């Protein structure tokens, strides 16, 4: 077993249970791509077993802090059993479920989502890439399924020195899938949909949207960055009189329209706009349009800390426009999926947007990813999605 020795004082994060070792923390030692290494403190004390990534700034991702543990087939089966078992105990009202959430499930870089009878996996780090075949076979055996589609096309692969890979890893067939969520039916394409095909992390927020429309009596709703219309379905199911859905993707809007129809919702109460969101909000403001609820769920605007200032300005601008378009007493559901934007910073951005819009507002709820996206206490980076329900007072 190859050994990685850290500089003095660089063991603190590992001792707290954080799974990442950066390249600058390493005094000596190297290994092959994805190879399991022994990580030691400067004085030779054992710290962890981890997977080595020679091209990444995150040079080692820890598997285990137990010196007696072996990183073998039994290890991966135990970790997968624990992750899948946790989801089974959650009683999730959907057959679209995240089964493995990377570092928070003790499997750094591995994302596995179940969509009905199809598994979709992202292998985003060198360690899980090295054990890909074993992980795929174990996942299918534990779930009783036969098909697993690979979506290893996220940008993190490039930073790990790995090429993008997509396609059927096990099994074959069509890539269109229909899932059930809160009694609604939603479709996705595991080959071309965002992330692994759909935004499972917003499942509980969509349910909350339907409940809020019902309780607040929101008649006019604007769903910005609507993608395939999950929030649109939720708002209509909650009783909205009209929902305007805006996105710059025509295929996504077409699927959103299909979702309204297949759930038996009144098509005449929904309109779909293929346009830039910011430009559309400015046009609505000039027209004097107003809404009782606005949903802002933009794509990741800050892929890294280097993009933070620009992203903060973009988040503030779109939220400022939304506040101006809200009726008094109206509700804003606003989200950020940028991990570089902390919960505290996001609240400050939204508060600044309200101030610049000249409105008073109050936070009624804080939203986060659905519980099948757990956040390990020692790995706060796992809390990437944050949301606020803000009411204009």
N, C-alpha and C positions, 0 to 999 in steps of 0.2 A: 504494500500500500504506500503510495507516494505521500509525502508530508509537505504541508504548507506552514511555514513559520511566520508569525506576525511580528510587526514592530512592537516595541514596548508600549503599553498603554492602549493598544488598538484592539484589545480583546473585550473591552467593556460592553459593546453592543451585543456581541455573541453571548456574553454572560447574562445579559438581560433577556435573551431569547430571540433577538432580532436575527433573521435568517441570512442577511446579506453581508458579504465581506468585499469591500472595494479594493481595487488594484493598489491604491496608495497605502493600504494597511499591511501589505505583504512585504516581508523582509527578504524571504527567499523561498524557492520551491516552485515547481510548475508541473503540469500534467497534460494529458491529451484532452481533446474536446469531450466534455461530459463525464470524464473519468472521476470516480469517487476518490476523494483525498482525505487525509487526516489533517485537521487544522489544529495547530498548537499555538499557545501563547509564547512570548519571547523566552520564557524560562522553561519551555518544554512541556508545560501542562497541557493535557488533552482538553480541547474545547468542543469540537464537533466533527461529524462526518459531513462532507459536502460534495457537490458536483462542481467541477472546475470548468471555467469558460475562458480560454486564453485570449479571446478577442474582445471581451466585454469589460466595461468599467466595473460591473458587478462580477468580480473574478470568481467568487465562490458563493453558491447558494446552499445553505445548510439543510441536510436531510434529517439529522438526528443529533442530540446532545448526549446520548447514552453511549459510552465507550464500548459497552458489551454488545451493542446492536450491530447487525450485519445488514448492509444495503443489498438485499437479494430479492428473489421472487416473493418470499414470505413477507418481507418488509412492505413491498408495494401492495400486496393483497391486504395486509392489515390496515394500511392507510386508506385504501379504496373502500374497504368494508366499513370503516368508521365514518367516512364521508357520506357514503350512500345511506347507511343506517341513520345518520343524523337527519337527512332529508325525509326519510320515511316517517320519523317521529314528528316531523313538523306538521303533517296533515295539510299539505299545500293543495289549494283548490285549483289545480291545473295539471295537465299532463305535459306541460312545458316547464322543466325544472333544471336548475343548475345543480349538478351532482358533485362537482369538484371545483373549488375556488382557489386554486393555486396555493400560495404560501399559507393562507389561513386554514387550509386542510392538510398542511404538512407536505405538500407536493409542489414545490416551487416551479412556476412556469406552466403548470397544467391546468387548463380550463376544459371542463366537460359539461355539456348541456344535453339534456334529453328532450327531444321533441316527439311525443307520441312513441312510435316504435323505432325511432332513429336516434343514435347518439352522434353528437358532433364534438370533436376534440380540437383544441389548439395546443400545440406543443411549442411553448414560447421560450424555452430555456434549454441549454445544452444537456443538462442531466436527464430531463424527461425525453429529449430527442434520442439520447443514447439507448433508452429503454422503451422506445415507442412500441415495438412489436409486442413485448411482454405486457405493457400497460393496456394496449388495445385488446388483446386476448382476455386478459383478466377482467376488464370492464364488461365485455360481452358475456362472459361466463357469469359474473355476479348479477347482471341485470336480466339475463335470459333473452337478450336481443341478439340479432344476427347482423345488423348493419351499423357501420361506424364511418362517418364522413369526416375527413380531415380539413380543417380551416386554419392551417398554420401560415396565414398571410398577413399577420399583424406586423407593424413596424419594429416591434421588439426583436423579431427574428434577425433582422439585419444587424442590430447592435450586438447580437450574440454570435455573429459570423455565420449565420445559417440562412440558406435560401428559402424563399417562400414556396410552400407546398400546399396544394389543394387537391381534393379528389377522394374517391372511395378508398379507405384504408382496409376495410373489411366489408364484404358484401357488395352489392350493386343495386341499381334501380333508379327510379325517378327521384329528383331532389325536392319536389314540392311536398309539403307536409301541412296538415291541418291539426291545430291543437285546440284544446278547450281551456278557457280561462274565465272563472267567475260566471260560468253559464254561457259565455259568449264563444263563438267560433272564430278563429283567426288563422290565416294561412301565412306561410313563409316559404322561402326557397333557401335551403341550407347551403347551396352553392354560391348564391349571389347576394343574399341578405346581409345587412350590416352585422358586424361582430360574428357570431356563429349562426346568424339567420334572423334573430329577433332580439328585442330588448326585454329580456326576462327580469332584469333588475327593477323595472318600473311596474311590475305586476301589481303590487299593493298600492302604488300611487294612482294607477288607473281605477282601481276599486274606490279609493278615496275620492277621486274626481267625480264618479257617478253619485256617491253619497252626498257630496257637497252641492252638486247641481240640484239634487232633490231637496236638500234641507234649506238651501239659500234661495231656491226658486230662480236659479240663473236661466234667464230666457235666451239671451244672446251670448254665444260663446265663440271665442277665437282660439283655434289650436294652431300655434305657429311651430314650424319645423315638425309638421305632423307625421312625417315618414309614412307608414302604412295605416295610420288612422286608429291606433289603439285608444288614444284619449278621445278621439272623435266618437268611436263606438260607445265609450264609457259615458260621455256627456249626453249623447242621444238616449242611451239607456236610462240615464238619470232624469230625463224629462225635458231637456233643453228644447226650446222652440226652434232654434236655428243654430247650426254650428258651421263656421267658416274655417276650412282647413287649408293651410298654406305650406307649400314645400316647393323646392326647386327641382324635384325629381318627378318627371311625368310617370314613370313606371310605378313609383311608390304611391302616387296619387291614384293611379288606376286601381291598385290593390286596395287602397283605402275605400274607394267607392264600392268595390266588391264586398268588403267587410260590412259596410252598411247594409247592403242588399241581403247578404247571406245570414245576417242576424235579425232579419225581419223588421228593421228600423225604417222609419219614413224617409225615403230618399229626398222628398221635397223639402225636408228640413236641413239638408246638408248641401253645402256648396264647396267646391274645391278650386284652389287658385294655384296655378303653376307659375311661381314668381319668387323673386328674392324677398326674404322676410322683412328686412329693414326697410327696403323701398316700399313694400306693401303697407307697413305700419305708418310710414310717413304719409303715404297717399290717403289712408283712412283718416289720419289726423286732419289733413287738409280738407277732407270731405265732411268732417264733423261727425264721423261715425263713433259710436260708443258701444262697449260690451259689458256684460255683467260678470263674465269670467274670461280670463286670458291664461292660456297655458304656454309657457316658454320652455321648450326642452331642446336646446341647440346641441349640435355635435360638439365634440371635444375642441375647445378653443385654445387650450394651453396644453399641448402634448408633452411639454417639459417646462421646467422652471425658467428656462431661457425665454419662453414665450409669455411669461406671466403678465408683464405690464401691458402688452398689446391685448391680451385676452381680457384683462380687467377692464380696459376701456371699452372693448366690444360688449362685454356683459353689461356694463353700466349703461351703454347707449340703448341697447334693445330693451332693458328693463325700464329706462326712463320713458321711452316711447309707450311702453305698455301701461305704465302708471297714468300717462296722459289720456290713454284711450279707455280707461276704466271708469264706469259710472261710480258715483259715491256709494259706498257699501259693497262695491264689486270686489271679486276675489282674484288674486294673481297666484297661479301655481308656477313657480319659477325654479329651474334646476341648473346645476352644473355637473358634468361628468368628468371634469378636468381634475385629475388627482393633484396637480400642482396648486390648485385653488383650495385652500383650507376652508373648513366650515366657518371659522371666524372671519376670514377674508371675504367669503361670499356674502355673509350678512352685511358687512361693511359696504360692499359694492352695491347691494340692493338698497341699503339705507341711503347711500349717496345718490342713487338714481331717483328715489322718492323725493329727496330734498331738491334736486335739480328740476324735477317735474312740478314742484310746488304743491305736493300733496302730503297729507298725513296718513300713516299706515301703521298697522300692527301685525305682528306675527301670531298666527293662531296655531300653526302646526309646523313641525320640522319633519321632513321626509328623508329617507335614506333608501339604500338598495333593499330589495326584498330579503327576508331572513335566510334564503338559501344561498345568499352571498355574504357569509359571515366575515367578520373582521377580527383577526387574532389580536389580543390585547398588546402583544409585543410587536405588532406589525401595523402601525397606524396608516401606512401607505395603502392598505387595503380598502380604506374608506374613501373611495373616489367619487361616489355619487352623493350629492347633497341637494336638498330641496327645501323650499319655504312656501307655506301657504300664508300669503299676506293679504289682509283686507284693507281696502281704502276706507279710512274713518272720516 
